[in-house]
């Protein structure tokens, strides 16, 4: 899918700025793009490990919470940690349980079932726990559970209610839960200066406060930072400020972690003896933990992360690995079914996607929605229809459409919804799906422009691959960890030629090729796009890439990790009437000679180029799409080929939506 470049504006007086912060111009430009304007800001950003942690007692109610936990430890009270079933919730639960047990507490945990209980506190669970525990501490949840907290903390007829400490990072409502303490940096009355902590980040600050209460002269608590880093990256909070120190130090510890569960997770993900980066956390470790909450129970994830037995941890990690494989299979099946149902539609004309399937796993539909957005770049809602006709849905948006506002506009068709601009959840009745689909598509059509439907990629600046050096790329590594609020820097190069392209990987689904000059060659790698191999070897390209260093057997070499690869402007030629006539004649000749037409755009482009003149896969693809829309080219699914049915009358190009759109442009 062609992605439009969003190029950053040139940095004003770049040389002067680079000199003022004592950095190379390239790194200085990247820092400027991230809002850095002074040498002090640059030093804080590039060396977060040197910055002190924020005083945990600046958080509202922290002293109350730490004092209550100190009393529970002193009196031998039973403590229960109530968590959530995502990675943030699992790591927060594990961090706090491990800390409490380290301090001698009798501590256990409770995580609700995604399928039967849903997110957050629920009354039945709280009432059952009230009879078994003396103090309940929530992590990554509870800020919205005003009535449920009130019900179990209420004191009547001399009976003491359950003491509850809320720790959360989600936005609070107008009324806070009537808990003993409510720790949330987003509270309107909370002076804590860094607001972007995730759930495990808030739990970490609580651990720091309790540790200081117990041992006033000891160093501030910094145990189990691996867990805090993992949850922080997985929850997609901005990797700025205090989060940068947490993640950078946590990742460094992971390479030789003393935590049995983390070490086992790293091993099963194939990362042993590798330098761990934020990408590993977000795309290899977190999905394995998430699989537990999506397919079975998140308790397995917490059992792994709290385990002190290496052998037991290894077995649990293998179980999570198998669950993750099962999750991928379920996700693939849902996407395959969804795409099959979408086949009859002209996706270029569709304003949004609302797709439903009976019995689709509710824990996986969010990932499926993301995959469909990646493929079609439309606001997407995937619904799972239950046996009773109730539907649960996951929503993913594109830039330009606020999903929460869209659902608010369509709420007459929904029973419940919630979320934010880019992702949300909802529920409705099966009978209301058609009306909701129509309303949602109408809203998207009214609020999105044609330009909004163009996928985009942010490009810091243009640089040819042969201009890269090992010193420069290693200097850029100071920007890590990358993530929300600090995206991986992508550079662009236009009208370049690749060579020696090859499909690699176990399934031959990845692409490797050479860029740069013969004197300064650079390897290009692109995951999951081996189908672009012929284009790389034959066409001029526009490439967006992240520079990287590959180390093998002690030798270092430069790499370009390709994010976007598309035909150069010289190749993006739309086929007009005369060229379409030539392409049709070529297809007719193919069918006459071979009995069928190859079902491969690049093969057809190459054949046409040899028979007539050069055209790109982009141009051939546009011609094939126009012919299919006109009904003069059809697919033979059983033989994976095209065929031309007998011609009837003159070819009216304006009947093709693709051709009409081009004429309007």
C-alpha positions in Angstrom: 0.0 0.0 0.0 1.5 3.3 -1.1 2.0 5.7 1.9 2.1 9.4 1.5 5.2 11.0 3.1 4.7 13.5 5.9 8.0 15.3 5.9 9.0 17.4 8.9 9.7 21.0 8.3 13.5 21.9 8.0 15.0 22.9 11.3 15.7 26.7 11.4 19.5 27.4 11.9 20.2 23.7 12.3 24.0 24.3 12.5 23.6 26.8 15.3 21.2 24.6 17.2 23.5 21.5 16.8 26.5 23.5 18.1 24.5 24.8 21.1 23.6 21.3 22.3 27.0 19.8 21.3 25.6 17.2 18.9 25.8 16.1 15.3 23.4 17.9 12.9 21.5 14.7 12.2 20.9 14.0 15.8 20.2 17.6 16.5 17.4 17.7 13.8 15.8 14.6 15.3 15.8 16.2 18.8 14.3 19.4 17.4 11.5 17.3 15.9 10.8 15.9 19.4 10.4 19.3 20.9 14.0 19.6 22.4 15.2 23.2 22.3 18.0 23.5 24.9 21.2 21.6 25.9 19.7 20.8 29.3 16.6 19.3 27.6 18.8 17.3 25.3 20.9 15.9 28.1 17.8 14.8 30.0 16.3 13.2 27.0 19.5 11.4 25.8 20.6 10.3 29.3 17.4 9.5 31.3 19.3 7.1 33.5 21.2 10.0 35.1 17.9 11.8 36.1 16.6 11.3 39.7 13.2 9.6 40.2 10.3 12.0 41.1 9.5 11.9 44.8 6.6 9.4 45.1 5.0 11.3 48.0 4.2 14.2 45.6 1.3 12.0 44.4 -2.0 12.8 46.2 -2.9 10.2 48.9 0.5 8.5 48.6 1.3 9.0 52.3 -2.1 7.6 53.3 -1.6 4.5 51.1 1.9 3.8 52.2 1.0 4.2 55.8 -1.9 1.8 55.5 0.3 -0.8 53.8 3.0 -0.3 56.5 0.3 -1.1 59.1 -0.8 -4.2 57.2 2.7 -5.5 57.1 3.3 -4.8 60.8 0.0 -6.5 61.9 0.3 -9.4 59.5 -2.9 -8.6 57.6 -3.9 -10.4 54.5 -3.4 -8.2 51.3 -5.0 -8.9 47.9 -3.9 -7.1 44.7 -6.8 -6.7 42.2 -5.4 -6.3 38.7 -6.4 -6.3 35.0 -5.9 -8.9 32.3 -3.7 -6.9 29.9 0.1 -6.7 30.1 0.0 -3.4 32.1 -2.3 -5.1 34.6 -0.3 -8.3 34.8 3.0 -6.6 35.3 1.5 -4.2 37.9 0.0 -7.1 39.8 3.2 -9.1 39.7 5.4 -6.1 40.7 3.2 -5.3 43.8 2.7 -8.9 44.8 6.5 -9.6 44.6 7.3 -6.4 46.6 4.7 -7.2 49.3 6.0 -10.8 49.7 9.6 -9.5 49.8 8.5 -7.3 52.7 7.0 -10.3 54.5 3.3 -9.9 53.6 0.7 -12.6 53.1 -0.2 -11.3 49.6 -2.3 -12.8 46.9 -3.9 -11.5 43.7 -7.2 -11.5 41.8 -7.6 -10.8 38.1 -11.1 -10.9 36.5 -11.9 -13.1 33.6 -12.1 -11.2 30.3 -15.0 -13.2 28.9 -17.3 -13.5 32.0 -16.4 -10.5 34.2 -14.9 -7.9 31.9 -12.6 -5.0 32.7 -12.3 -3.4 36.2 -13.8 -4.1 39.6 -17.0 -6.0 39.8 -19.4 -6.2 42.8 -19.5 -10.0 43.1 -15.8 -10.4 43.2 -15.3 -7.6 45.7 -17.9 -9.0 48.0 -16.2 -12.4 47.9 -12.8 -10.9 48.5 -14.2 -8.8 51.4 -14.5 -11.9 53.5 -11.0 -13.2 52.7 -8.8 -10.2 52.9 -8.1 -7.2 55.1 -6.7 -4.8 52.5 -7.4 -4.7 48.8 -5.1 -2.7 46.4 -6.2 -2.2 42.8 -3.7 -1.8 40.0 -4.5 -0.4 36.6 -8.2 -0.3 37.4 -10.8 1.0 39.9 -10.9 4.7 39.1 -14.4 4.4 37.6 -15.9 1.9 40.1 -17.5 4.5 42.4 -20.6 2.5 43.3 -18.9 -0.8 43.7 -16.2 0.6 46.0 -18.8 2.4 48.0 -20.8 -0.8 48.5 -17.9 -2.8 50.0 -16.3 0.0 52.0 -19.5 1.1 53.7 -19.6 0.6 57.4 -23.0 -0.3 58.9 -24.1 -1.5 62.4 -20.5 -1.6 63.7 -19.3 -3.9 60.9 -16.1 -2.7 59.3 -16.0 -2.6 55.6 -13.1 -3.5 53.3 -10.2 -1.1 53.1 -9.4 -0.4 49.5 -6.5 1.5 47.9 -7.0 2.5 44.3 -4.0 2.8 42.0 -4.9 3.6 38.4 -3.8 5.8 35.5 -7.0 6.1 33.5 -8.9 9.4 33.4 -11.1 9.8 36.5 -14.7 10.9 36.3 -16.3 13.8 38.2 -16.5 11.6 41.4 -13.7 9.6 42.8 -14.3 6.2 44.4 -14.7 6.5 48.2 -11.6 4.4 48.9 -9.1 4.8 51.7 -6.6 6.3 49.1 -6.8 7.0 45.4 -3.5 7.2 43.6 -3.8 8.6 40.1 -1.6 11.3 38.6 -4.6 12.4 36.5 -6.6 13.5 39.5 -7.4 17.2 39.2 -5.9 17.8 42.7 -2.8 15.7 42.2 0.5 17.7 42.1 2.6 14.8 40.8 4.4 16.5 37.9 4.7 13.5 35.5 1.2 12.5 34.3 2.0 9.8 31.8 2.7 6.8 34.0 0.8 3.6 33.1 -0.7 1.3 35.6 2.5 -0.5 36.5 4.2 2.9 36.7 1.8 4.1 39.4 2.3 0.7 41.3 6.0 1.3 41.1 5.7 4.7 42.7 3.6 3.1 45.5 6.4 0.5 46.0 8.9 3.4 46.2 6.8 5.1 48.8 6.3 2.0 51.0 10.0 1.1 50.7 10.9 4.6 52.0 8.4 4.2 54.9 10.0 0.9 55.8 13.6 1.9 55.3 13.9 5.7 55.4 17.7 5.7 54.8 17.8 3.1 52.1 18.0 3.8 48.4 14.7 4.5 46.7 13.0 1.2 45.6 14.1 0.2 42.1 13.5 -3.6 42.2 11.9 -5.6 39.3 12.3 -2.7 36.8 12.0 -5.3 34.0 8.3 -5.7 34.9 7.8 -1.9 34.9 9.5 -1.5 31.6 7.5 -4.3 30.0 4.1 -2.9 31.1 5.1 0.7 30.2 6.0 -0.2 26.6 3.0 -2.6 26.2 0.5 0.1 27.4 1.7 2.6 24.7 2.1 5.5 27.1 4.5 8.3 26.0 8.2 7.2 26.5 9.1 10.7 27.8 10.2 11.9 31.2 10.2 9.4 34.0 9.1 6.6 31.6 12.3 6.9 29.7 14.4 6.1 32.7 12.1 3.2 33.7 12.2 1.6 30.3 15.9 2.2 29.6 17.0 0.7 32.9 14.5 -2.1 32.8 15.6 -3.2 29.3 19.2 -3.2 30.4 18.4 -5.5 33.2 16.5 -7.9 31.0 19.6 -9.1 29.2 20.6 -11.0 32.4 17.4 -10.8 34.5 17.3 -12.5 37.9 13.5 -12.8 37.5 12.8 -16.4 36.6 9.6 -15.5 34.7 11.2 -12.7 32.6 14.2 -14.9 31.8 11.9 -17.7 30.7 9.9 -15.4 28.6 13.0 -14.0 26.9 14.2 -17.5 26.2 11.0 -18.7 24.6 10.8 -15.6 22.5 14.3 -16.4 21.1 16.0 -13.3 22.6 18.6 -15.0 24.8 22.0 -13.2 24.6 20.5 -10.4 22.5 20.4 -6.7 23.3 16.7 -6.1 24.3 15.0 -3.1 22.8 11.5 -1.6 23.1 10.4 -3.4 19.9 11.2 -6.8 21.5 9.1 -5.8 24.5 6.1 -4.6 22.4 6.1 -7.2 19.6 7.6 -10.4 21.1 7.3 -10.4 24.9 4.0 -8.5 25.5 2.0 -10.6 22.9 2.9 -13.8 24.7 1.6 -12.4 28.0 -1.5 -10.9 26.4 -2.3 -14.3 24.8 -3.1 -15.6 28.3 -5.8 -12.9 28.9 -7.2 -13.2 25.4 -7.4 -17.0 25.1 -7.5 -18.4 28.7 -6.7 -16.6 32.0 -4.3 -13.8 32.8 -3.5 -15.6 36.0 -1.0 -17.7 34.0 0.9 -14.5 33.1 1.0 -13.4 36.7 2.0 -16.9 37.8 4.9 -16.7 35.4 6.1 -13.2 36.4 5.9 -13.9 40.1 7.5 -17.4 39.9 10.8 -18.0 41.7 11.3 -21.5 40.3 13.2 -21.6 37.0 11.8 -24.9 35.9 8.2 -23.9 36.7 8.8 -20.6 34.9 10.1 -22.4 31.8 6.9 -24.5 31.6 4.6 -21.5 32.1 6.5 -19.6 29.4 6.1 -22.5 27.0 2.4 -22.6 27.8 2.1 -18.9 27.0 4.1 -19.4 23.8 1.6 -22.1 22.7 -1.3 -19.8 23.6 0.3 -17.0 21.5 0.5 -19.4 18.5 -3.1 -20.3 19.0 -4.0 -16.6 19.2 -2.3 -16.0 15.9 -4.2 -18.8 14.3 -7.5 -17.5 15.6 -6.6 -14.0 14.5 -5.6 -15.3 11.0 -8.9 -17.2 10.7 -11.0 -14.2 11.7 -9.1 -11.9 9.2 -9.4 -14.5 6.5 -13.2 -14.8 7.1 -13.6 -11.0 7.3 -11.7 -10.4 4.0 -13.8 -13.1 2.3 -16.9 -11.3 3.3 -15.5 -8.0 2.1 -14.5 -9.3 -1.4 -17.8 -8.4 -3.1 -17.4 -4.8 -2.0 -15.6 -2.0 -3.8 -13.3 -1.1 -1.0 -12.2 2.1 -2.7 -15.8 3.3 -2.3 -16.4 2.0 1.3 -16.1 4.7 3.9 -15.7 2.4 6.9 -15.7 -1.3 7.8 -18.1 -3.0 10.1 -17.8 -6.7 10.0 -19.3 -9.4 12.2 -18.8 -13.1 12.8 -20.6 -15.6 14.9 -18.5 -16.9 17.7 -15.4 -14.9 16.9 -13.1 -14.8 20.0 -13.8 -11.4 21.7 -10.3 -11.4 23.0 -8.8 -11.4 19.5 -11.1 -9.2 17.5 -9.2 -6.0 18.5 -6.0 -7.4 16.9 -8.1 -8.5 13.8 -9.5 -4.9 13.5 -5.9 -3.5 13.6 -4.9 -5.9 10.8 -7.8 -4.8 8.6 -6.9 -1.2 9.2 -3.3 -2.0 8.1 -4.7 -3.6 4.9 -7.5 -1.3 3.9 -6.8 1.9 5.9 -10.4 2.5 6.8 -12.0 3.0 10.3 -12.8 -0.6 11.3 -15.1 -2.3 13.8 -15.0 -6.1 14.2 -17.9 -7.7 16.1 -18.3 -11.0 17.8 -21.9 -12.3 17.7 -22.8 -14.4 20.8 -25.3 -17.2 21.0 -27.9 -14.9 22.6 -27.6 -12.3 19.8 -25.5 -9.9 21.8 -22.4 -8.5 20.1 -19.1 -7.3 21.5 -16.9 -5.2 19.2 -13.5 -3.7 19.0 -12.9 -0.5 17.1 -9.7 0.9 15.5 -9.6 4.2 13.7 -7.3 6.1 11.3 -5.9 9.6 11.6 -8.7 12.1 11.1 -11.6 10.2 12.7 -12.2 10.3 16.5 -13.6 6.9 17.2 -15.2 7.9 20.5 -17.0 10.8 18.9 -18.1 8.6 16.1 -19.6 6.1 18.5 -21.3 8.9 20.5 -23.0 10.0 17.2 -24.2 6.4 16.6 -25.1 5.6 20.2 -28.8 5.1 19.5 -27.9 1.7 18.0 -25.6 0.7 20.8 -26.1 -0.7 24.3 -22.7 0.3 25.6 -19.5 1.9 24.4 -16.3 3.4 25.6 -12.7 4.2 24.5 -10.7 7.1 23.0 -9.9 8.6 19.7 -8.0 5.7 18.0 -9.5 2.6 19.7 -12.7 1.8 21.5 -15.0 -1.0 22.5 -18.8 -1.4 22.1 -21.7 -3.7 22.5 -25.0 -3.9 20.6 -27.7 -6.4 19.5 -27.3 -8.4 16.4 -30.5 -7.0 14.9 -29.1 -3.5 15.2 -25.9 -4.2 13.1 -27.3 -3.1 9.7 -28.6 0.2 11.0 -25.3 0.8 13.0 -23.2 -0.1 10.0 -25.1 2.5 7.9 -24.9 5.2 10.5 -21.2 4.6 11.2 -20.3 4.7 7.5 -22.3 7.9 7.0 -20.5 9.5 9.9 -17.1 8.5 8.5 -18.0 9.7 5.1 -19.0 13.1 6.5 -15.9 13.6 8.6 -13.1 12.2 6.4 -11.8 13.6 3.2 -10.2 11.7 0.3 -6.8 12.7 1.7 -7.6 11.2 5.1 -8.0 7.8 3.4 -4.4 8.0 2.2 -2.0 6.0 4.5 0.8 8.2 5.7 4.3 7.8 7.1 6.3 10.4 9.0 9.7 11.1 7.5 12.3 13.1 9.5 14.3 14.1 6.4 15.7 12.6 3.2 19.1 10.8 3.2 20.5 8.3 0.7 21.5 5.0 2.3 25.1 5.4 1.1 25.4 8.5 3.3 24.9 6.5 6.4 27.9 5.6 8.7 28.3 3.3 11.6 29.2 6.2 13.9 26.1 8.1 12.9 23.7 5.1 13.4 25.3 4.4 16.8 24.9 8.0 17.8 21.2 7.8 16.8 20.8 4.9 19.3 20.9 7.5 22.1 17.3 8.3 21.1 16.1 4.9 22.3 13.9 3.6 23.7 11.4 4.3 20.9 7.7 4.2 21.4 4.7 6.5 21.9 5.8 10.1 22.1 9.3 9.2 20.8 8.7 7.4 17.5 11.5 5.5 15.7 13.1 8.0 13.3 12.4 7.2 9.6 14.4 8.6 6.8 13.4 8.7 3.1 15.1 8.4 -0.2 13.5 8.9 -3.6 14.0 7.4 -7.1 16.5 4.7 -5.9 17.2 1.3 -7.5 17.4 -1.9 -5.5 19.3 -4.9 -6.6 19.9 -8.6 -5.8 16.4 -8.9 -4.1 15.7 -12.2 -2.5 12.9 -13.8 -0.4 14.2 -14.9 3.0 12.9 -16.5 6.2 11.5 -19.9 7.0 8.4 -19.2 4.9 10.3 -17.0 2.4 7.9 -14.1 3.3 10.5 -11.5 4.0 12.5 -9.3 1.6 16.2 -8.6 1.5 18.0 -6.5 -1.1 20.9 -4.2 -1.7 20.8 -0.4 -1.6 23.5 2.2 -1.8 26.4 2.2 -4.3 28.8 -0.6 -5.2 31.5 1.2 -3.1 29.1 1.7 -0.1 26.5 -1.1 -0.2 23.8 -1.2 2.4 21.4 -4.1 3.1 17.7 -3.4 2.9 15.3 -5.6 4.9 11.5 -5.5 4.8 9.4 -7.9 6.8 6.3 -9.7 5.4 6.5 -8.3 1.9 8.4 -10.8 -0.3 5.8 -10.2 -2.9 7.5 -6.9 -3.8 10.7 -8.7 -4.9 10.1 -8.3 -8.7 9.5 -4.5 -8.2 12.7 -4.1 -6.3 14.7 -5.7 -9.1 13.0 -3.8 -11.9 11.6 -0.4 -10.8 12.7 2.9 -9.4 11.5 3.2 -5.8 10.7 5.6 -3.1 11.8 4.1 0.2 11.2 5.0 3.9 13.6 3.3 6.2 15.1 3.2 9.7 18.9 3.0 9.8 20.3 0.2 11.9 23.5 -1.8 12.6 23.7 -5.5 12.1 26.3 -7.4 14.2 27.3 -10.9 13.1 30.4 -12.8 14.3 31.9 -9.6 15.7 31.5 -7.8 12.4 29.2 -4.7 12.1 27.4 -3.6 8.9 24.8 -1.1 8.0 21.1 -2.0 7.4 18.0 -0.2 6.3 14.9 -1.5 8.0 12.3 -0.6 5.3 9.0 0.7 6.6 7.5 1.7 3.2 8.5 0.8 -0.3 6.5 2.2 -3.3 7.0 3.1 -6.9 8.9 6.3 -7.5 6.8 9.1 -9.1 8.2 8.2 -12.5 6.6 4.8 -12.1 3.2 5.9 -10.8 1.7 6.6 -14.2 -2.1 6.2 -14.4 -3.2 4.3 -17.6 -5.1 6.5 -19.9 -7.3 5.3 -22.8 -4.6 4.5 -25.3 -2.4 2.6 -22.8 -5.5 0.7 -21.6 -6.2 -0.3 -25.2 -2.6 -1.7 -25.5 -2.8 -3.5 -22.1 -6.1 -5.1 -23.2 -4.5 -6.3 -26.5 -1.6 -7.8 -24.5 -4.0 -9.6 -22.1 -5.9 -10.9 -25.1 -2.7 -12.2 -26.7 -1.8 -13.9 -23.4 -5.1 -15.7 -23.2 -4.9 -16.8 -26.8 -1.4 -18.2 -26.5 -1.6 -19.7 -23.0 -5.3 -20.3 -22.5 -5.3 -18.1 -19.5 -3.8 -14.8 -18.1 -1.3 -15.0 -15.2 -2.7 -14.0 -11.9 0.3 -11.9 -11.1 0.6 -8.1 -11.6 4.3 -8.0 -11.7 4.6 -10.9 -14.2 2.1 -9.1 -16.5 3.9 -5.8 -16.1 7.2 -7.5 -17.0 5.6 -9.3 -20.0 4.0 -6.1 -21.3 7.3 -4.2 -20.9 9.1 -6.8 -23.0 6.4 -6.8 -25.7 5.7 -3.1 -25.9 7.4 -0.6 -23.6 8.1 -0.3 -19.9 5.2 0.1 -17.5 5.3 -0.5 -13.7 3.4 -2.9 -11.5 1.5 0.2 -10.3 0.3 1.0 -13.8 -0.6 -2.6 -14.7 -2.4 -2.9 -11.3 -4.5 0.1 -12.1 -5.4 -1.2 -15.6 -6.4 -4.6 -14.2 -8.6 -2.9 -11.5 -10.3 -0.8 -14.2 -10.9 -3.8 -16.4 -12.4 -5.8 -13.5 -14.7 -2.9 -12.6 -15.9 -2.8 -16.2 -16.5 -6.6 -16.1 -14.2 -7.3 -19.1 -11.6 -9.1 -16.9 -12.6 -11.8 -14.5 -10.9 -14.1 -12.0 -10.8 -17.9 -12.3 -10.4 -18.7 -8.7 -9.9 -22.5 -9.2 -7.0 -21.9 -11.5 -5.7 -18.7 -9.9 -5.8 -16.8 -13.2 -7.6 -14.1 -15.0 -9.7 -14.5 -18.2 -11.4 -12.2 -20.7 -15.0 -13.0 -21.3 -16.4 -12.5 -24.9 -16.5 -8.8 -25.6 -19.9 -7.0 -25.9 -19.9 -3.5 -27.3 -17.6 -0.5 -26.7 -15.5 -0.2 -23.6 -17.0 2.8 -21.6 -14.2 3.8 -19.3 -16.3 6.2 -17.3 -18.2 3.3 -15.9 -15.1 2.4 -13.9 -15.0 4.1 -10.4 -11.2 4.0 -10.5 -11.0 5.7 -13.8 -13.7 8.3 -12.8 -11.8 9.2 -9.6 -8.6 9.7 -11.6 -10.4 12.0 -14.1 -11.8 14.1 -11.2 -8.4 14.4 -9.6 
